[in-house]
Amino acid sequence: MCSAAQHTRVAASEDEWLSNDGFHPSPEGSQKLADLTHEAMRRAGWLPPATSQARH
């Protein structure tokens, strides 16, 4: 089980930033996974090309 301290401390590495407990993605890790998935789907031609109004 995750403690409050795990969720509030500053990550020492990107691995900690992506997952608070070593398994489940943190909010930032979830966003990174979504961004990578979106980009892979776009490159595969499953989504239209990115526009200048795309979210960063």
C-alpha positions as protocol buffer text, in pm:
chain_id: "A"
residue {
  index: 1
  type: MET
  ca { x: 0 y: 0 z: 0 }
}
residue {
  index: 2
  type: CYS
  ca { x: 126 y: 348 z: -82 }
}
residue {
  index: 3
  type: SER
  ca { x: 191 y: 597 z: 193 }
}
residue {
  index: 4
  type: ALA
  ca { x: 119 y: 969 z: 173 }
}
residue {
  index: 5
  type: ALA
  ca { x: 494 y: 1032 z: 188 }
}
residue {
  index: 6
  type: GLN
  ca { x: 545 y: 837 z: -136 }
}
residue {
  index: 7
  type: HIS
  ca { x: 302 y: 1064 z: -316 }
}
residue {
  index: 8
  type: THR
  ca { x: 440 y: 1394 z: -186 }
}
residue {
  index: 9
  type: ARG
  ca { x: 817 y: 1345 z: -201 }
}
residue {
  index: 10
  type: VAL
  ca { x: 1022 y: 1472 z: -492 }
}
residue {
  index: 11
  type: ALA
  ca { x: 1132 y: 1196 z: -728 }
}
residue {
  index: 12
  type: ALA
  ca { x: 1504 y: 1128 z: -734 }
}
residue {
  index: 13
  type: SER
  ca { x: 1489 y: 964 z: -1078 }
}
residue {
  index: 14
  type: GLU
  ca { x: 1258 y: 932 z: -1378 }
}
residue {
  index: 15
  type: ASP
  ca { x: 1170 y: 577 z: -1268 }
}
residue {
  index: 16
  type: GLU
  ca { x: 1028 y: 716 z: -943 }
}
residue {
  index: 17
  type: TRP
  ca { x: 855 y: 995 z: -1135 }
}
residue {
  index: 18
  type: LEU
  ca { x: 676 y: 741 z: -1356 }
}
residue {
  index: 19
  type: SER
  ca { x: 563 y: 515 z: -1072 }
}
residue {
  index: 20
  type: ASN
  ca { x: 515 y: 584 z: -703 }
}
residue {
  index: 21
  type: ASP
  ca { x: 510 y: 218 z: -598 }
}
residue {
  index: 22
  type: GLY
  ca { x: 721 y: 53 z: -867 }
}
residue {
  index: 23
  type: PHE
  ca { x: 419 y: -91 z: -1047 }
}
residue {
  index: 24
  type: HIS
  ca { x: 124 y: 148 z: -1091 }
}
residue {
  index: 25
  type: PRO
  ca { x: 189 y: 462 z: -1295 }
}
residue {
  index: 26
  type: SER
  ca { x: 179 y: 796 z: -1118 }
}
residue {
  index: 27
  type: PRO
  ca { x: -38 y: 1072 z: -1273 }
}
residue {
  index: 28
  type: GLU
  ca { x: 272 y: 1190 z: -1460 }
}
residue {
  index: 29
  type: GLY
  ca { x: 351 y: 834 z: -1564 }
}
residue {
  index: 30
  type: SER
  ca { x: -5 y: 787 z: -1691 }
}
residue {
  index: 31
  type: GLN
  ca { x: 26 y: 1104 z: -1898 }
}
residue {
  index: 32
  type: LYS
  ca { x: 360 y: 990 z: -2042 }
}
residue {
  index: 33
  type: LEU
  ca { x: 206 y: 653 z: -2139 }
}
residue {
  index: 34
  type: ALA
  ca { x: -90 y: 831 z: -2301 }
}
residue {
  index: 35
  type: ASP
  ca { x: 141 y: 1066 z: -2492 }
}
residue {
  index: 36
  type: LEU
  ca { x: 359 y: 779 z: -2617 }
}
residue {
  index: 37
  type: THR
  ca { x: 53 y: 575 z: -2719 }
}
residue {
  index: 38
  type: HIS
  ca { x: -100 y: 872 z: -2901 }
}
residue {
  index: 39
  type: GLU
  ca { x: 224 y: 939 z: -3088 }
}
residue {
  index: 40
  type: ALA
  ca { x: 262 y: 572 z: -3186 }
}
residue {
  index: 41
  type: MET
  ca { x: -97 y: 563 z: -3313 }
}
residue {
  index: 42
  type: ARG
  ca { x: -41 y: 884 z: -3510 }
}
residue {
  index: 43
  type: ARG
  ca { x: 281 y: 747 z: -3667 }
}
residue {
  index: 44
  type: ALA
  ca { x: 98 y: 424 z: -3759 }
}
residue {
  index: 45
  type: GLY
  ca { x: -159 y: 628 z: -3949 }
}
residue {
  index: 46
  type: TRP
  ca { x: -443 y: 550 z: -3709 }
}
residue {
  index: 47
  type: LEU
  ca { x: -485 y: 919 z: -3623 }
}
residue {
  index: 48
  type: PRO
  ca { x: -465 y: 1233 z: -3836 }
}
residue {
  index: 49
  type: PRO
  ca { x: -139 y: 1431 z: -3834 }
}
residue {
  index: 50
  type: ALA
  ca { x: -81 y: 1660 z: -3537 }
}
residue {
  index: 51
  type: THR
  ca { x: -196 y: 2021 z: -3574 }
}
residue {
  index: 52
  type: SER
  ca { x: -58 y: 2341 z: -3426 }
}
residue {
  index: 53
  type: GLN
  ca { x: -336 y: 2329 z: -3163 }
}
residue {
  index: 54
  type: ALA
  ca { x: -225 y: 1988 z: -3034 }
}
residue {
  index: 55
  type: ARG
  ca { x: -192 y: 1948 z: -2657 }
}
residue {
  index: 56
  type: HIS
  ca { x: 161 y: 1942 z: -2514 }
}
